Every structure is written in structure tokens, then in C-alpha cells.
Amino acid sequence: AARAVEAIAAQQVVAEAFDWHLAFVSELVHLALLDMQYTTIQRTLFCELWSEDQVDRLLKEIATPIDFPFRWKTTLASERGMALATMESGNLDRLGQAYSPVPFVTPRMIESYLDESIVWETLGAEDLNTAVRLTQQYEAASRQRLERQGISTRSDGWVEQLLGPALSACTQAYARSERTRRLTALALQIKAYFLRHGSWPDSLDALKEDGVNEAELCLPNGNRFFYVPGDESCELADRPRRPGESDADDDYSTSPKRQVVIIGHH
């Protein structure tokens, strides 16, 4: 168990190695590595592996949520710097073949990019749920605008094409990661409750006796996690099973499907 704790801690160290605030690509790698750590913890909770102290250590390691507005602002600033350097070099081939039809960069094109990047920054200035909604709306509106204008070449509407399509995907990745972190932390709290009291909590409200607050019982959107206690184990999920869903549909990883953690003491 001691070696397993150190191995899980090492996963966080690897994730932090990609914590550059440099580009959305590195942000996605960072989130994927964090999700690997969360999933590893989830899969250990079915068996009787951890002591109370070890559970507390795991909780501390994943207790801090991502500061989304800060990461969004700093990552966009880095993206903006790299894009401006490329545009000022006049070599859009470095941005990929999608932009090669643009023969040269004009001051107006740079101004348009800067104006649009201010809009992108405001999309993530508030909480994560708002950012997911706003980036989805922005992407849909941009797509409709380009279709309505009958864009026939990549040089038209190139600002929207530069980063716009990635914004919604990135905010959704942040949201999935935060949902997985909260699910994992709450599963650890349930495990800690069992180690302290010798039984599963009757409900999530029982965890408040041990200092868990209401926000920790909820998803980022404010809905409560779904909890079903049993005799030998209990189930924690991000939502109830829908009609027609079976155990085979449950996903014990970080996909957008129903996320489930089975907590036991075998």
C-alpha cells in the first residue's frame, strides 16, 4: 500500500511536468494525466488497501480544484503570443496547411485577431459552467456566420478558424476533469468514513458529520452525486442510471458516459 501511494503521487508529479500554461495542447495533456491519477485512485477503492492516513494523504493530493479563470487567461495569452509571432513572420504555413491559402498578413488581419482574442478571453472569465455554455454558443454562432457569408476560401473567416473550434472542446475537457476530481474526492471521503465508523454512510449528508461541506457533495453544475449504499460495497456516480442502461453501459474511466466508482472493503 505504501508503494502504491507513492506511485499515485508520482502520477501527479508527471502531470505537473506538463503544467506550462503555454498552449491548449499542453493543457489537454496535463488534464489527461490528472485524470489518469483520479482513475487509478478510483479503481483502488473497491478493495481493502488503504489505511485512514493514506486515504487522507490521497485526499490532500487532489483537494485543490483547477483555477480555471487563471489558466484560461494565461493559456490564451501564450497562444496569442505564439500566433502574433507567426503572423508577424509572414509565414502562416507554420500554423498548418489550413491557412496556407492566405498569401500574406496585413495589419488589419492582426487587429482582427487581437479583437477576437479579447472575446475569447471573456468566455472563460467566470466559472467553468458558464465558460462551457459560452464557448458552445460562440462556436455555433461562428459556424453559422461563416456558412451564412458563404465562405469559400480559408483566407476568409480565418480568425474564427485559428482557435475558435478548439475553445468549446477545451472548456468541456476542463469540466470533465473537475467532475472526475470531485467524484474521486467524494469516493475517498466515503472510504474514510467507513474506516472511521465501520459502516457506509446512510446518505451523503452523513458525511457532513466528518466535516464534508455541501459543495463537496455536488457536481460542478450544482447537482448532487448519486449514492447507493450496500452491505459489502457502495456505488457513487455522477448521475443515476437512465432507463434501459445496464451495468455494461457504465464507464469506470473519464469518458462523458456515466461515471461510477464502486467502493468496497474486500
Solvent accessible surface area in square Angstrom, and as a share of the most:
residue,aa,sasa,rsa
1,A,58,0.45
2,A,68,0.53
3,R,212,0.77
4,A,32,0.25
5,V,3,0.02
6,E,94,0.42
7,A,58,0.45
8,I,4,0.02
9,A,17,0.13
10,A,51,0.39
11,Q,45,0.20
12,Q,40,0.18
13,V,98,0.57
14,V,74,0.42
15,A,0,0.00
16,E,98,0.44
17,A,62,0.48
18,F,69,0.29
19,D,49,0.25
20,W,133,0.47
21,H,46,0.21
22,L,83,0.41
23,A,17,0.13
24,F,7,0.03
25,V,111,0.64
26,S,7,0.05
27,E,2,0.01
28,L,72,0.36
29,V,56,0.32
30,H,9,0.04
31,L,5,0.02
32,A,54,0.42
33,L,35,0.17
34,L,15,0.08
35,D,19,0.10
36,M,112,0.50
37,Q,0,0.00
38,Y,10,0.04
39,T,14,0.08
40,T,46,0.27
41,I,0,0.00
42,Q,10,0.04
43,R,156,0.57
44,T,22,0.13
45,L,0,0.00
46,F,95,0.40
47,C,52,0.31
48,E,115,0.52
49,L,63,0.32
50,W,8,0.03
51,S,55,0.36
52,E,63,0.28
53,D,112,0.58
54,Q,37,0.16
55,V,0,0.00
56,D,50,0.26
57,R,88,0.32
58,L,0,0.00
59,L,23,0.12
60,K,159,0.67
61,E,35,0.16
62,I,4,0.02
63,A,58,0.45
64,T,113,0.66
65,P,69,0.43
66,I,45,0.23
67,D,86,0.44
68,F,8,0.03
69,P,53,0.34
70,F,101,0.42
71,R,20,0.07
72,W,1,0.00
73,K,118,0.50
74,T,37,0.21
75,T,0,0.00
76,L,3,0.01
77,A,45,0.35
78,S,29,0.19
79,E,30,0.13
80,R,55,0.20
81,G,40,0.38
82,M,85,0.38
83,A,9,0.07
84,L,38,0.19
85,A,58,0.45
86,T,8,0.05
87,M,2,0.01
88,E,125,0.56
89,S,65,0.42
90,G,45,0.43
91,N,65,0.33
92,L,7,0.04
93,D,94,0.48
94,R,156,0.57
95,L,53,0.26
96,G,31,0.30
97,Q,166,0.74
98,A,38,0.29
99,Y,18,0.07
100,S,56,0.36
101,P,73,0.46
102,V,11,0.07
103,P,106,0.67
104,F,124,0.51
105,V,28,0.16
106,T,40,0.23
107,P,114,0.72
108,R,145,0.53
109,M,31,0.14
110,I,36,0.18
111,E,88,0.40
112,S,31,0.20
113,Y,3,0.01
114,L,66,0.33
115,D,72,0.37
116,E,32,0.15
117,S,2,0.01
118,I,110,0.56
119,V,64,0.37
120,W,1,0.00
121,E,46,0.20
122,T,79,0.46
123,L,17,0.08
124,G,1,0.01
125,A,65,0.51
126,E,106,0.47
127,D,75,0.39
128,L,23,0.12
129,N,60,0.31
130,T,20,0.12
131,A,0,0.00
132,V,26,0.15
133,R,122,0.44
134,L,45,0.23
135,T,0,0.00
136,Q,82,0.36
137,Q,95,0.42
138,Y,23,0.09
139,E,41,0.19
140,A,37,0.28
141,A,49,0.38
142,S,9,0.06
143,R,120,0.44
144,Q,107,0.47
145,R,69,0.25
146,L,31,0.15
147,E,122,0.55
148,R,174,0.64
149,Q,113,0.50
150,G,54,0.52
151,I,54,0.28
152,S,102,0.66
153,T,65,0.38
154,R,121,0.44
155,S,41,0.26
156,D,65,0.34
157,G,23,0.22
158,W,12,0.04
159,V,12,0.07
160,E,25,0.11
161,Q,35,0.16
162,L,30,0.15
163,L,22,0.11
164,G,3,0.03
165,P,78,0.49
166,A,38,0.29
167,L,0,0.00
168,S,5,0.04
169,A,57,0.44
170,C,3,0.02
171,T,0,0.00
172,Q,62,0.28
173,A,11,0.09
174,Y,5,0.02
175,A,24,0.18
176,R,77,0.28
177,S,1,0.01
178,E,18,0.08
179,R,49,0.18
180,T,1,0.00
181,R,23,0.09
182,R,60,0.22
183,L,0,0.00
184,T,0,0.00
185,A,17,0.13
186,L,2,0.01
187,A,0,0.00
188,L,0,0.00
189,Q,30,0.13
190,I,0,0.00
191,K,2,0.01
192,A,0,0.00
193,Y,22,0.08
194,F,33,0.14
195,L,58,0.29
196,R,93,0.34
197,H,92,0.41
198,G,54,0.52
199,S,59,0.38
200,W,19,0.07
201,P,1,0.00
202,D,124,0.64
203,S,48,0.31
204,L,8,0.04
205,D,67,0.35
206,A,17,0.13
207,L,1,0.00
208,K,90,0.38
209,E,130,0.58
210,D,48,0.25
211,G,63,0.60
212,V,6,0.04
213,N,81,0.42
214,E,74,0.33
215,A,65,0.51
216,E,69,0.31
217,L,0,0.00
218,C,13,0.08
219,L,14,0.07
220,P,29,0.18
221,N,92,0.47
222,G,50,0.48
223,N,89,0.46
224,R,93,0.34
225,F,7,0.03
226,F,66,0.28
227,Y,27,0.10
228,V,66,0.38
229,P,57,0.36
230,G,40,0.38
231,D,130,0.67
232,E,93,0.42
233,S,32,0.20
234,C,5,0.03
235,E,33,0.15
236,L,0,0.00
237,A,0,0.00
238,D,11,0.06
239,R,49,0.18
240,P,73,0.46
241,R,84,0.31
242,R,142,0.52
243,P,139,0.88
244,G,85,0.82
245,E,43,0.19
246,S,56,0.36
247,D,99,0.52
248,A,97,0.75
249,D,65,0.33
250,D,15,0.08
251,D,28,0.15
252,Y,93,0.35
253,S,34,0.22
254,T,35,0.20
255,S,34,0.22
256,P,98,0.62
257,K,124,0.52
258,R,2,0.01
259,Q,1,0.00
260,V,3,0.02
261,V,3,0.02
262,I,45,0.23
263,I,0,0.00
264,G,0,0.00
265,H,48,0.22
266,H,108,0.48
